[in-house]
């Protein structure tokens, strides 16, 4: 498949003009994230280059804004802070796109109707959180019991100017949710919109999204069983964000984090998938990332599911499509874990251990356990 990477990068920069791309990783210019308790030390370390601090006490993070005139090498500055024992990270940009992240590989292709998953309401209630572009009122969803919990902020507005050759991702969250339900029709879905319509968020936005799910857990008394992250990116110096790692650990052992492994046919660790607390999911395809850190592989080529697209007259078509990428392998595994937990009345962690310990002896070790 031919891809105009230059045009794709130009489109991203036009939407995120402060994006900086170096060493195969991307971050926001002149921004460093540190824990609240390390903020003072970080400012004092190089007070001459710190212009100001934006506090986000609700997630325990401060954003350091550096003086643009100082022309600071942000990844190197963060590395210097880490040498001082400060858990610092550039404000990485994360994407759900082919050339950089775990999202779709190529454009979706519209197709005919796909049989709707049918819930029977039996077994243990299992909750799956999907952090993505949001969701649409597709008929697959509106008749479920969980749809009433979807708020306007969690809806995907479906951009009118989506150009999927340039990696637009309107409808991505709808598709991901559909893949989960095909495997686990009884699952209760929690939706959080974190990616924009071209499939981009920054690390700060992901931390807020994870915090919203954790606050919802506390407010409802419901523990999320599975979190699906069909997004990610490479990190400068291959140093994963300690802040994202800490936020994911707050879910505890009850929750399984399923994550897309990336679509660059690379063995470079892809984050957050490569974190040991995550289940990194590749696709059974040549485009999939691979390596020691990939835990499982699942179908990711021409996956069929619900799709939303805005017509030229402004109305939204709620139909179906086929799409490829580790973005859709990840919710396949998330759904398989949720289904087993629901069916066997076991925890999601126990379900994941069962699936991941049924290795095919002939499987490629770089792609983990084959599921599906």
LODO-891651 format. One record per residue: x, y, z of N, C-alpha, C, O in turn. Coordinates in steps of 0.1 Angstrom, whole numbers, padded with zeros to 4 digits, always signed. Atoms other than C-alpha are relative to their C-alpha. Layout:
BEGIN
XYZXYZXYZXYZ
...
END
This chain:
BEGIN
+0008-0012+0000+0000+0000+0000+0009+0012+0000+0018+0014+0009
-0008-0013+0000+0014+0034-0010-0006+0010+0009-0018+0011+0010
+0005-0010-0010+0012+0061+0016+0007+0013-0002+0020+0012-0003
-0007-0013+0001+0019+0098+0013+0003+0005+0014-0004+0013+0020
-0004-0003-0014+0037+0101+0046+0002+0015+0002-0001+0021+0012
-0002-0014-0001+0047+0137+0039-0013+0008+0001-0014+0017+0010
+0012-0007-0001+0012+0148+0033-0007-0002+0013-0014+0006+0019
+0006+0003-0013+0000+0130+0064+0007+0008+0012+0000+0013+0020
-0007-0007-0010+0027+0147+0085-0004+0015-0001-0006+0022+0010
+0004-0014+0002+0018+0181+0070-0014+0003+0006-0017+0013+0012
+0014-0001-0006-0019+0175+0080+0001+0001+0015-0006+0009+0021
-0001+0000-0014-0009+0167+0115+0005+0013+0005+0000+0018+0015
-0006-0012-0005+0013+0197+0119-0010+0012-0002-0010+0021+0007
+0010-0011+0002-0015+0220+0105-0010+0000+0011-0015+0010+0015
+0010+0001-0011-0038+0207+0133+0007+0002+0013+0001+0006+0023
-0007-0001-0013-0011+0206+0160+0013+0007-0003+0024+0000-0004
-0012-0007+0004+0014+0233+0151+0012+0000+0009+0023+0003+0006
-0011+0001-0010+0034+0228+0183+0007-0014+0000+0015-0017+0009
-0005+0014+0000+0042+0191+0174+0015+0000-0005+0018+0007-0015
-0014+0002+0003+0079+0182+0172+0003-0015-0002+0000-0023+0006
-0003+0014+0003+0090+0149+0155+0015-0002-0001+0022+0003-0010
-0014+0003+0001+0124+0136+0163+0002-0015+0005-0006-0019+0014
-0003+0013-0005+0139+0101+0168-0012-0009-0001-0013-0018+0007
+0012+0009+0002+0107+0085+0155-0011+0002+0010-0021-0005+0010
+0010-0003-0010+0088+0100+0184-0005+0015-0001+0002+0023-0007
+0006-0013+0002+0066+0131+0187-0004+0006+0014-0009-0002+0022
+0004-0006-0012+0060+0156+0215-0004+0015-0003-0002+0020-0014
+0004-0014+0001+0046+0191+0221+0012+0009+0003+0019+0006+0013
-0012-0008-0002+0072+0218+0218+0000+0007+0014-0011+0013+0018
-0002-0008-0013+0085+0233+0251-0009-0004+0011-0013+0004+0019
+0009+0005-0010+0063+0211+0273+0006-0013+0007+0010-0022+0000
-0005+0012-0008+0075+0187+0301-0010-0002+0011-0015+0007+0017
+0009+0004-0011+0053+0168+0325+0007-0006+0012+0016-0014+0010
-0006+0005-0012+0063+0161+0361-0011-0002+0010-0021+0004+0010
+0009+0001-0011+0045+0148+0392+0000+0013+0009+0010+0020+0009
+0001-0012-0009+0032+0175+0416+0011+0001+0010+0017+0011+0012
-0010+0000-0011+0057+0164+0443+0014+0003-0006+0023+0006+0002
-0013-0003+0006+0086+0169+0419+0001+0013-0007+0011+0017-0013
+0001-0012+0008+0075+0202+0404+0010+0011+0004+0017+0017-0004
-0010-0010-0005+0096+0225+0426+0014-0003-0003+0022+0005-0008
-0014+0004+0003+0128+0205+0421+0002+0002-0015+0013+0006-0019
-0002-0001+0014+0122+0205+0384+0002+0014-0005+0010+0017-0013
-0002-0014+0003+0118+0242+0382+0013+0006+0005+0020+0013-0003
-0013-0004-0006+0148+0248+0404+0012-0005-0008+0023+0001-0009
-0011+0006+0007+0170+0225+0383+0005+0009-0012+0017+0011-0014
-0004-0009+0011+0169+0249+0353-0010+0012+0000-0018+0013-0009
+0009-0011-0001+0150+0280+0364+0001+0009-0011-0008+0017-0014
-0002-0009+0010+0165+0299+0336-0008-0003-0013-0009+0006-0022
+0008+0003+0013+0145+0280+0309-0014-0003+0003-0022-0005-0007
+0014+0003-0003+0112+0274+0328-0007+0013+0000-0005+0022+0008
+0008-0012+0002+0087+0301+0317-0011+0000+0010-0015+0011+0015
+0012+0001-0009+0058+0289+0338-0004-0014+0003+0001-0024-0003
+0005+0013-0004+0039+0260+0354-0015+0000-0001-0021+0009+0005
+0014+0002+0000+0004+0248+0347-0004-0012+0009+0000-0023+0006
+0004+0011-0009-0010+0228+0376-0012-0008-0003-0022-0002-0007
+0011+0008+0002-0033+0199+0372-0001-0010+0012+0002-0022+0011
+0000+0008-0013-0038+0187+0408-0010-0012-0001-0007-0021+0007
+0010+0011+0000-0068+0165+0399+0007-0013-0005+0002-0024-0002
-0007+0012+0005-0043+0141+0381+0014+0000+0006+0022-0009+0002
-0013+0001-0006-0013+0149+0402+0012+0004-0008+0023-0001-0007
-0010-0003+0010+0007+0165+0374+0001+0015-0002-0009+0022-0002
-0003-0014+0004+0023+0198+0366+0006+0000-0014+0015-0008-0017
-0006-0001+0013+0031+0209+0331+0010+0012+0000+0006+0023+0003
-0010-0010+0000+0063+0229+0328+0001+0006-0014+0003-0002-0024
-0002-0006+0013+0064+0254+0299+0013+0007+0000+0017+0015+0008
-0014-0005+0001+0099+0262+0287+0000+0012-0009-0009+0013-0018
-0001-0013+0008+0110+0295+0272+0004-0004-0015+0014-0011-0017
-0003+0003+0014+0108+0292+0234+0013+0005-0005+0020-0001-0013
-0013-0006+0004+0138+0315+0231+0012-0008+0004+0023-0006-0002
-0011+0008-0005+0159+0290+0250+0003-0011-0009+0014-0018-0008
-0002+0011+0010+0154+0264+0222+0005-0013+0007+0015-0018+0004
-0004+0012-0008+0155+0236+0248-0003-0013-0008-0013-0014-0014
+0002+0014+0005+0159+0200+0235-0008-0007+0011-0003-0012+0021
+0010+0005-0010+0128+0187+0254+0003-0014+0004+0004-0017+0016
-0004+0014-0004+0137+0150+0253+0012-0001+0009+0013-0008+0019
-0012+0000-0008+0172+0157+0266-0002+0007+0013+0003+0002+0023
+0003-0007-0013+0159+0181+0293-0007-0010+0009-0004-0011+0021
+0007+0010-0008+0135+0154+0305+0009-0011+0005+0008-0015+0016
-0010+0010-0004+0163+0129+0305+0009+0005+0012+0012-0003+0021
-0008-0005-0011+0184+0152+0327-0008+0001+0013-0002-0001+0023
+0008+0000-0012+0155+0156+0351-0001-0014+0006+0000-0015+0018
+0001+0014-0005+0152+0118+0354+0013-0004+0007+0013-0011+0016
-0013+0002-0006+0189+0117+0362+0000+0005+0014+0008+0001+0023
+0001-0006-0013+0180+0139+0392-0010-0007+0009-0013-0002+0020
+0010+0007-0007+0154+0114+0403-0014+0006-0001-0023+0003+0006
+0013-0007+0003+0125+0135+0389-0007-0008-0011-0001-0009-0022
+0007+0008+0010+0099+0115+0370-0006+0009-0010-0018+0012-0010
+0003-0009+0011+0098+0137+0340-0002-0007-0013+0004-0017-0016
+0002+0005+0013+0085+0131+0305-0004+0011-0009-0011+0020-0005
+0006-0009+0010+0080+0151+0273-0015-0002-0001-0020-0013+0002
+0015+0002+0003+0043+0157+0266-0001-0006-0014-0004+0000-0023
+0001+0007+0013+0043+0130+0239-0013+0002-0006-0024+0003+0000
+0012+0002+0007+0018+0130+0212-0002-0014-0003+0007-0021-0007
+0004+0014+0003+0000+0097+0208-0010+0000-0011-0018+0009-0013
+0009+0000+0011-0018+0086+0177-0006-0014-0002-0001-0023+0003
+0006+0012+0005-0040+0060+0162+0001-0001-0015-0008-0005-0022
-0002-0001+0014-0024+0062+0128+0011-0010-0005+0019-0013+0003
-0009+0010+0005-0004+0038+0106+0015+0004+0002+0022-0004+0007
-0014-0003+0001+0029+0056+0102+0007+0003+0014+0019+0005+0015
-0005-0003-0013+0033+0062+0139-0006-0007+0012+0000-0007+0023
+0007+0005-0012+0009+0044+0161-0009-0012-0003-0007-0019-0013
+0007+0013+0001-0016+0016+0167-0013+0000-0006-0020-0010-0005
+0014-0001+0006-0046+0027+0148-0001-0007-0013+0006-0017-0016
+0003+0008+0012-0059+0017+0114+0011+0001-0010+0019+0010-0010
-0010+0000+0011-0037+0007+0085-0008+0001-0013-0015-0008-0017
+0007-0003+0012-0052+0023+0054-0014+0005+0003-0018+0006+0015
+0013-0006-0001-0087+0036+0048-0011-0011+0002-0009-0022-0003
+0011+0010-0001-0120+0019+0058-0007-0001-0013-0007+0008-0021
+0008+0003+0012-0140+0003+0030-0014-0004+0004-0016-0013+0011
+0014+0003-0003-0177+0004+0032-0004-0014-0004+0000-0018-0015
+0004+0013+0003-0194-0029+0032-0015-0002+0004-0021+0007+0010
+0014+0003-0003-0228-0045+0036-0002-0003+0015+0007-0003+0022
+0003+0002-0014-0246-0052+0069+0008-0011+0006+0010-0022+0000
-0007+0011-0008-0228-0072+0096-0010-0004+0010-0016+0004+0017
+0010+0005-0010-0249-0094+0119+0003+0007+0013+0015+0007+0018
-0001-0007-0012-0255-0075+0151+0003-0010+0012-0004-0021+0012
-0002+0008-0012-0242-0090+0184-0012-0001+0008-0019+0010+0009
+0013+0002-0008-0270-0104+0206+0004-0003+0014+0010-0014+0017
-0002+0002-0014-0267-0100+0243-0011-0009+0006-0022-0008+0003
+0010+0009-0007-0284-0127+0265-0001+0004+0015-0010-0002+0022
+0001-0005-0013-0278-0109+0298+0004-0010+0011+0002-0008+0023
-0004+0010-0009-0264-0140+0314+0015+0002+0004+0023+0008-0002
-0014+0000-0005-0232-0144+0335+0003+0013+0007-0005+0021+0010
-0004-0011-0009-0212-0119+0355+0001+0013-0009+0005+0012-0021
-0001-0012+0007-0215-0083+0345+0015+0005-0002+0022+0005+0008
-0013-0003+0003-0183-0072+0328+0000+0014-0007-0008+0016-0016
-0001-0014+0006-0173-0035+0320+0013+0002-0007+0023-0002-0003
-0012-0003+0009-0150-0025+0292+0000+0015-0003-0010+0021-0008
-0002-0014+0002-0137+0011+0290+0007+0002-0014+0017-0005-0016
-0006-0003+0013-0129+0024+0255+0004+0014-0001-0005+0023-0002
-0005-0014+0001-0107+0055+0253+0004+0002-0015+0014-0004-0019
-0002-0001+0014-0108+0066+0217-0006+0013-0006-0005+0023+0001
+0005-0012+0006-0125+0091+0193-0014+0003+0004-0021+0012+0000
+0014-0001-0004-0159+0087+0210-0008-0010-0008-0003-0019-0014
+0009+0011+0006-0189+0068+0197-0012+0008-0006-0014+0019-0004
+0012-0006+0007-0220+0074+0175-0012-0008+0004-0011-0019+0009
+0012+0007-0004-0256+0065+0181-0004-0011-0011-0014-0011-0017
+0002+0011+0010-0253+0034+0158-0010-0010+0006-0011-0012+0018
+0011+0010-0005-0282+0009+0160+0006-0011+0009-0001-0017+0017
-0006+0010-0008-0258-0016+0175+0001+0004+0015+0001-0005+0023
-0003-0005-0014-0254+0006+0206-0013+0005+0007-0015+0003+0019
+0011-0008-0006-0287+0025+0211-0010-0009+0007-0018-0004+0015
+0009+0009-0006-0306-0006+0221+0005-0007+0012-0001-0015+0019
-0006+0006-0011-0282-0016+0248-0003+0007+0013-0008+0018+0014
+0002-0006-0013-0285-0010+0285+0010+0011+0004+0007+0020+0012
-0011-0009-0003-0252+0009+0287-0001+0013-0008+0005+0023-0004
+0000-0012+0008-0261+0035+0260-0005+0012+0008-0001+0023+0005
+0006-0011-0008-0281+0056+0285+0011+0007+0008+0009+0019+0012
-0011-0006-0007-0247+0063+0302+0009+0008-0008+0018+0014-0003
-0008-0008+0009-0232+0079+0272-0004+0014+0000-0016+0017-0003
+0003-0015-0001-0230+0117+0275+0004+0007-0013+0012+0001-0021
-0003-0007+0012-0227+0143+0247+0015+0002-0002+0020+0001-0013
-0014-0001+0001-0190+0147+0256+0007-0012-0006+0018-0012-0010
-0006+0012+0004-0184+0111+0247-0004-0004-0014+0000-0015-0019
+0004+0003+0014-0199+0113+0212+0010+0004-0009+0017+0014-0007
-0009-0003+0011-0178+0113+0181-0008+0010-0010-0018+0005-0015
+0007-0009+0009-0189+0144+0161+0001-0003-0015-0007+0003-0022
-0002+0004+0014-0178+0128+0128+0003+0012-0009-0007+0019-0013
-0005-0012+0007-0158+0155+0110-0005-0001-0015-0006-0012-0021
+0006+0000+0013-0173+0166+0077+0011-0001-0011+0009-0005-0022
-0011+0000+0010-0138+0169+0060+0009-0012+0001+0021-0011-0002
-0009+0012-0002-0125+0134+0069+0005-0005-0013-0002-0008-0023
-0008+0005+0011-0099+0123+0044+0008-0012+0004+0019-0010+0010
-0007+0012-0006-0090+0087+0053+0013-0003-0007+0021-0011-0001
-0014+0002+0006-0061+0087+0028+0010+0008+0008+0022+0005+0008
-0009-0008-0008-0046+0113+0052-0003-0004+0015+0000+0004+0024
+0001+0005-0014-0055+0092+0083-0010+0006+0009-0008+0007+0021
+0011-0004-0009-0087+0108+0095-0005-0012+0008-0004-0023+0003
+0005+0011-0008-0102+0087+0123-0013+0002+0005-0017-0004+0016
+0014-0001-0004-0137+0098+0126-0007-0014-0001-0004-0021-0011
+0006+0013+0001-0157+0067+0134+0009-0011+0006+0004-0022+0006
-0009+0010-0006-0127+0049+0149-0005-0006+0013-0005-0018+0014
+0005+0005-0012-0142+0046+0183-0012-0008-0001-0014-0018+0006
+0012+0008+0003-0175+0034+0169+0004-0014-0004-0001-0024+0000
-0005+0012+0006-0156+0007+0150+0006-0009+0011+0003-0021+0012
-0007+0007-0011-0135-0003+0181-0011-0006+0009-0010-0018+0013
+0011+0005-0009-0166-0006+0203-0008-0012-0007-0011-0021+0000
+0007+0011+0007-0183-0028+0176+0008-0013+0001+0002-0023+0002
-0008+0012+0000-0153-0052+0176-0001-0006+0014-0002-0018+0015
+0001+0005-0013-0155-0055+0214-0014-0008+0002-0014-0019+0007
+0013+0007-0002-0193-0063+0213-0001-0012-0008-0009-0021-0004
+0001+0013+0007-0189-0089+0186+0006-0012+0007+0002-0023+0006
-0006+0010-0009-0167-0108+0210-0007-0002+0013-0008-0013+0018
+0006+0000-0014-0185-0099+0242-0013+0008+0000-0014+0019+0005
+0013-0007+0001-0222-0090+0235-0006+0005+0013-0013+0014+0014
+0006-0003-0013-0230-0089+0272+0008+0012+0007+0004+0016+0018
-0008-0010-0007-0203-0063+0280-0007+0013+0001-0015+0017-0008
+0005-0014-0002-0212-0029+0294+0012+0009-0004+0023+0008+0002
-0010-0009+0005-0192-0002+0276+0000+0013+0007-0010+0020+0008
-0002-0014-0004-0178+0030+0291+0008+0006-0010+0019+0001-0014
-0006-0007+0011-0168+0055+0265+0007+0013+0005+0001+0020+0013
-0006-0013-0003-0143+0083+0268+0007+0005-0013+0015-0002-0019
-0005-0006+0012-0134+0106+0240+0014+0007+0003+0014+0017+0010
-0013-0006-0002-0096+0113+0240+0007+0004-0013+0015+0013-0013
-0007-0003+0013-0085+0112+0203-0009+0010-0007-0021+0010-0007
+0008-0009+0009-0095+0140+0179-0003-0008-0013+0000-0020-0014
+0004+0007+0012-0108+0132+0145+0011-0004-0010+0008-0012-0019
-0011+0005+0008-0074+0127+0130+0008-0010+0009+0019-0014+0005
-0005+0010-0008-0066+0103+0158+0012+0004+0009+0021-0004+0011
-0011-0005-0008-0043+0124+0180-0004+0005+0013-0015+0011+0015
+0001-0005-0014-0040+0131+0217+0014+0002+0005+0023-0003+0000
-0013-0001-0006-0012+0142+0239-0001-0008+0013-0011-0012+0018
-0001+0008-0012+0000+0125+0270-0008+0006+0011-0014-0001+0019
+0009-0007-0010-0017+0151+0292-0014-0004-0001-0021-0006+0008
+0014+0004+0003-0050+0143+0275-0003-0014+0004-0014-0017+0009
+0003+0014-0003-0046+0106+0280+0000-0001+0016-0009-0009+0021
+0000+0001-0014-0038+0111+0317-0014+0005+0006-0019-0001+0015
+0014-0004-0004-0071+0131+0321-0010-0010-0004-0019-0012+0004
+0010+0010+0004-0090+0104+0302+0000-0012+0010-0010-0016+0014
-0001+0011-0009-0077+0077+0324-0006+0004+0014-0012-0004+0021
+0005-0005-0013-0085+0098+0355-0016+0001+0000-0022-0002+0010
+0014-0001+0001-0121+0103+0342-0006-0014+0002-0016-0016+0009
+0005+0014-0001-0126+0065+0340+0002-0004+0015-0007-0010+0021
-0002+0004-0014-0111+0060+0375-0009+0008+0010-0014+0002+0020
+0009-0008-0009-0133+0088+0390-0014-0006-0002-0022-0007+0007
+0013+0006+0002-0163+0071+0374-0001-0013+0008-0012-0017+0013
+0000+0012-0008-0153+0038+0391-0004+0004+0014-0012-0003+0020
+0003-0004-0014-0153+0056+0425-0015+0004+0001-0021+0001+0011
+0014-0005-0001-0186+0073+0418-0011-0010-0001-0021-0009+0005
+0010+0010+0002-0204+0042+0407+0002-0013+0008-0007-0021+0010
-0003+0012-0007-0187+0016+0428+0003-0012-0009+0003-0023-0004
-0002+0011+0010-0180-0004+0396+0015+0000-0004+0020+0011-0007
-0014+0001+0005-0145-0016+0388+0000-0004-0015-0007-0013-0019
-0001+0003+0014-0136-0016+0351+0008-0013-0001+0018-0015+0005
-0006+0013+0002-0127-0051+0340+0011+0001-0011+0022-0004-0009
-0010-0001+0011-0109-0042+0307+0000+0014-0005-0011+0020-0006
-0002-0013+0007-0095-0010+0293+0006-0002-0014+0016-0009-0014
-0006+0001+0013-0089-0008+0256+0006+0013-0005-0001+0024-0005
-0007-0011+0005-0063+0016+0242+0005-0003-0014+0015-0009-0016
-0004+0002+0014-0062+0015+0204+0008+0013-0004+0004+0019-0014
-0008-0012+0003-0036+0043+0204+0014-0002+0006+0016-0012+0014
-0013+0001-0006+0000+0049+0213+0011+0007-0008+0007+0015-0017
-0011-0006+0008+0034+0059+0200+0014-0004+0005+0014-0012+0015
-0014+0003-0004+0072+0056+0203+0004+0011+0010-0001+0023+0009
-0005-0010-0010+0090+0074+0231+0014+0003-0002+0022-0005-0007
-0014-0004+0001+0122+0094+0231+0009-0008+0008+0005-0011+0020
-0010+0009-0007+0152+0073+0241-0007-0013+0004-0001-0021+0012
+0007+0012-0004+0126+0045+0243-0003-0001+0015-0004-0012+0021
+0004-0001-0014+0118+0057+0278-0015+0002+0002-0019+0013-0002
+0015-0002-0001+0081+0051+0285-0003+0011+0011+0005+0013+0020
+0004-0010-0010+0062+0078+0304-0003-0006+0014-0011-0015+0015
+0003+0005-0014+0064+0071+0342-0014+0005+0004-0020-0002+0013
+0013-0005-0005+0032+0092+0346-0011-0009-0006-0021-0012+0001
+0010+0008+0006+0011+0071+0322+0001-0014+0007-0009-0020+0010
-0002+0013-0007+0026+0039+0338-0007+0000+0014-0014-0009+0017
+0005-0001-0013+0016+0051+0372-0016+0001+0000-0023-0005+0008
+0014-0002+0001-0019+0061+0361-0007-0014-0004-0017-0017+0002
+0005+0013+0004-0025+0026+0345+0000-0009+0012-0009-0017+0014
-0001+0009-0011-0013+0009+0377-0011+0003+0010-0015-0006+0018
+0010-0003-0010-0040+0027+0397-0013-0008-0002-0021-0009+0007
+0012+0008+0002-0066+0005+0381+0001-0013+0009-0010-0019+0012
-0001+0012-0009-0052-0024+0402+0000-0013-0008-0002-0013-0020
-0002+0013+0006-0049-0061+0395-0013-0005-0005-0013-0015-0013
+0013+0004+0005-0087-0064+0388-0001+0003-0015-0008-0004-0022
+0002-0005+0013-0083-0046+0355+0011-0004-0010+0023-0004-0006
-0009+0003+0010-0067-0057+0323+0001+0011-0010-0010+0016-0014
-0001-0011+0010-0053-0031+0299+0004-0006-0013+0015-0011-0015
-0003+0005+0014-0054-0042+0262+0004+0012-0008-0003+0022-0009
-0006-0012+0008-0033-0020+0239+0004-0005-0014+0009-0016-0015
-0004+0003+0014-0026-0019+0202+0016+0001-0001+0022+0010+0006
-0014+0002+0001+0010-0028+0193+0006+0009-0011+0019+0010-0011
-0005-0009+0010+0014-0004+0163+0001-0007-0014+0000-0019-0015
+0002+0005+0014+0014-0008+0125+0013+0004-0008+0011+0006-0020
-0012-0004+0008+0050+0000+0114+0010-0012-0003+0021-0009-0007
-0009+0012+0003+0064-0036+0110+0013+0001+0007+0023-0003+0001
-0012-0003-0008+0089-0026+0137+0001-0009+0012-0010-0013+0018
-0001+0006-0014+0103-0043+0168+0003+0010+0010+0006+0006+0022
-0002-0011-0010+0108-0010+0185-0011+0000+0010-0023+0000+0006
+0010-0001-0010+0089-0009+0218-0010+0011-0002-0006+0023-0004
+0010-0010+0003+0056+0009+0213-0008+0002+0013-0012-0008+0020
+0006-0003-0013+0040+0026+0243-0014+0006-0001-0017+0013-0011
-0002+0007-0012+0019+0022+0263+0000-0016-0001+0001-0023+0009
+0002+0014+0002+0016-0013+0248+0012-0008+0007+0009-0019+0013
-0012+0008-0005+0052-0024+0259+0001+0001+0015+0010-0006+0020
+0000+0000-0014+0045-0016+0295-0003-0014+0005-0012-0020+0000
+0003+0013-0005+0046-0048+0315-0014-0002+0006-0019-0014+0007
+0014+0001-0005+0012-0040+0330-0011-0001-0011-0022-0003-0008
+0009+0000+0012-0004-0040+0295+0001-0013-0007+0011-0020-0007
+0000+0011+0010-0014-0067+0271+0001+0006-0013-0008+0012-0019
-0003-0005+0013+0002-0057+0239-0005-0009-0011-0001-0021-0011
+0007+0008+0010-0018-0069+0209+0005+0004-0014+0002+0015-0018
-0003-0002+0014-0004-0072+0174-0010-0006-0009-0020-0013-0004
+0009+0006+0010-0022-0082+0142+0007-0011-0007+0019-0011-0009
-0005+0011+0009-0017-0113+0121+0002+0006-0014-0005+0002-0023
-0002-0007+0013-0003-0091+0093+0014+0005-0001+0021+0007+0010
-0014-0005+0002+0030-0079+0078+0002+0014+0006+0013+0017+0009
-0002-0014-0005+0023-0043+0089+0002+0001+0015+0006+0011+0020
+0000-0001-0015+0021-0052+0126+0014+0001+0006+0023-0005+0001
-0012+0001-0008+0048-0043+0151+0001-0013+0007-0009-0020+0008
-0002+0013-0005+0063-0073+0167+0012+0001+0010+0019+0011+0011
-0011+0000-0009+0089-0083+0193-0003-0007+0013-0014-0012+0015
+0001+0007-0013+0095-0097+0228-0011+0006+0008-0016-0001+0017
+0010-0007-0008+0071-0072+0242-0015-0002-0004-0024+0002+0003
+0013+0003+0005+0041-0083+0221-0006-0013+0007+0001-0023+0006
+0006+0012-0007+0018-0106+0242-0009-0009-0008-0010-0021-0005
+0010+0007+0007-0008-0116+0218-0002+0005-0014+0002+0017-0017
+0004-0005+0013-0019-0114+0182-0014-0005-0003-0019-0015+0002
+0014+0003+0003-0054-0114+0168-0003+0005-0014+0004+0013-0020
+0004-0004+0013-0073-0108+0135+0001+0016-0001-0005+0022+0008
-0001-0014+0002-0065-0073+0122-0001+0005-0014+0002+0016-0017
+0001-0003+0014-0070-0074+0085-0014-0002-0005-0021-0012-0003
+0014+0000+0006-0103-0065+0068-0010-0004+0011-0019-0012+0008
+0010+0002-0011-0121-0066+0102-0013+0007-0004-0012+0019-0009
+0013-0007+0003-0158-0058+0097-0007+0005+0013-0006-0002+0024
+0007-0006-0012-0178-0036+0121-0008+0012-0003-0008+0016-0015
+0008-0012+0002-0201-0006+0126+0009+0012-0003+0020+0013+0002
-0008-0011+0004-0190+0026+0110-0009+0012-0003-0021+0010-0007
+0008-0012+0002-0202+0062+0108+0008+0009-0009+0020+0011-0008
-0006-0009+0010-0196+0087+0080-0009+0011-0003-0021+0009-0005
+0008-0012+0003-0208+0122+0073-0001+0002-0015+0009+0002-0022
+0002-0002+0014-0224+0127+0039+0002+0015-0004+0002+0023+0005
-0002-0014+0005-0219+0159+0018-0011+0009+0005-0009+0021+0007
+0011-0009-0004-0254+0171+0029+0000+0002+0015-0009+0009+0020
-0001-0003-0014-0243+0170+0065-0005-0011+0009-0002-0012+0021
+0006+0011-0007-0262+0139+0076+0010-0011+0002+0020-0012-0005
-0009+0011-0003-0245+0109+0092-0006-0013-0004-0017-0016+0000
+0004+0013+0003-0247+0075+0077+0006-0010+0010+0018-0009+0013
-0004+0010-0010-0246+0047+0103+0000-0013-0007-0011-0020-0006
+0000+0013+0008-0235+0017+0083+0011-0009+0005+0013-0011+0017
-0010+0010-0003-0206-0008+0082+0012+0001-0009+0010+0007-0020
-0012+0000+0008-0171-0011+0069+0010-0011+0004+0008-0018+0014
-0011+0009-0003-0140-0032+0068+0012+0009+0002+0015+0019-0006
-0011-0008-0003-0108-0018+0083+0011-0009+0006+0008-0019+0011
-0012+0009-0004-0073-0031+0091+0009+0008+0010+0010+0020+0009
-0009-0006-0009-0049-0024+0119+0000-0007+0013-0009-0014+0017
-0001+0005-0014-0037-0033+0154-0010+0006+0008-0014+0001+0019
+0011-0006-0007-0064-0009+0165-0011-0009+0002-0019-0008+0012
+0012+0009+0000-0089-0036+0158+0004-0014+0005-0005-0022+0008
-0004+0012-0007-0068-0065+0170-0001+0001+0015-0005-0008+0022
+0001-0002-0014-0067-0050+0204-0014-0002+0006-0015-0009+0016
+0014+0003-0006-0105-0048+0210-0005-0014-0002-0013-0018+0005
+0003+0014+0001-0107-0083+0197+0004-0008+0012-0004-0016+0018
-0005+0007-0012-0086-0095+0225-0007+0006+0013-0010-0002+0022
+0008-0005-0012-0103-0071+0250-0014-0006+0001-0018-0010+0012
+0013+0007+0000-0136-0086+0239+0001-0014+0004-0008-0020+0011
-0002+0014-0003-0123-0121+0242+0002-0002+0015-0004-0011+0021
-0002+0001-0015-0112-0115+0278-0013+0003+0007-0016-0004+0016
+0013-0004-0007-0145-0098+0287-0010-0012-0002-0017-0015+0008
+0009+0011+0002-0164-0127+0272+0003-0012+0009-0007-0017+0015
-0004+0012-0009-0145-0154+0291-0003+0004+0014-0008-0005+0022
+0003-0004-0013-0148-0134+0323-0015+0000+0003-0020-0005+0014
+0015+0001-0002-0186-0131+0318-0005-0014+0000-0013-0017+0008
+0005+0014+0002-0191-0167+0307+0004-0009+0012-0004-0017+0016
-0005+0009-0010-0170-0183+0334-0001+0005+0014+0003-0001+0024
+0002-0006-0013-0178-0159+0362+0014+0001+0007+0015-0003+0019
-0013-0002-0006-0141-0151+0368+0005+0014-0002-0002+0022-0010
-0005-0014+0002-0120-0119+0370+0006+0001-0014+0009-0009-0021
-0006-0003+0013-0107-0103+0338+0015-0004+0000+0020-0009-0010
-0014+0004-0001-0072-0110+0351+0001-0015-0002+0010-0020-0009
-0001+0015+0001-0079-0147+0354-0003-0004-0015+0003-0013-0020
+0003+0003+0014-0095-0147+0319+0012+0003-0009+0015-0005-0018
-0011-0003+0008-0065-0130+0304+0011-0010+0002+0018-0014-0008
-0011+0010-0003-0041-0155+0321-0004-0013-0008+0005-0020-0013
+0004+0012+0007-0062-0184+0306+0003+0002-0015+0009-0007-0021
-0003-0002+0014-0060-0169+0271+0014+0001-0004+0019-0005-0014
-0014-0002+0004-0024-0160+0272+0009-0012+0004+0021-0012+0000
-0008+0013-0003-0013-0194+0286-0005-0012-0009-0001-0023-0005
+0004+0010+0009-0029-0213+0257+0008+0002-0013+0002+0002-0024
-0009-0003+0011+0001-0207+0234+0000-0012-0010+0000-0023-0007
-0002+0009+0011+0002-0224+0200+0015-0002-0002+0022+0007-0004
-0014+0002+0000+0036-0241+0200+0007+0004-0014+0019+0006-0015
-0006-0004+0014+0040-0232+0162-0001+0015-0002+0002+0019-0013
+0002-0014+0002+0032-0196+0167+0013+0008+0000+0023+0003+0006
-0012-0008+0001+0058-0169+0159+0001+0007+0014-0008+0015+0018
-0001-0006-0013+0071-0158+0193+0000+0016+0000-0002+0022+0010
+0000-0014+0001+0075-0122+0180-0014+0006+0000-0016+0018+0001
+0014-0005+0000+0037-0120+0178-0008-0005+0012-0021-0003+0012
+0007+0005-0012+0028-0136+0211-0010-0011-0003-0009-0018-0013
+0010+0011+0001-0001-0160+0217-0010+0004-0011-0015+0015-0011
+0010-0003+0011-0025-0163+0187-0014-0002+0007-0017-0012+0013
+0014+0000-0006-0061-0155+0198-0009+0002-0011-0009+0012-0019
+0010-0001+0010-0090-0161+0175+0004-0007-0013-0004-0007-0022
END
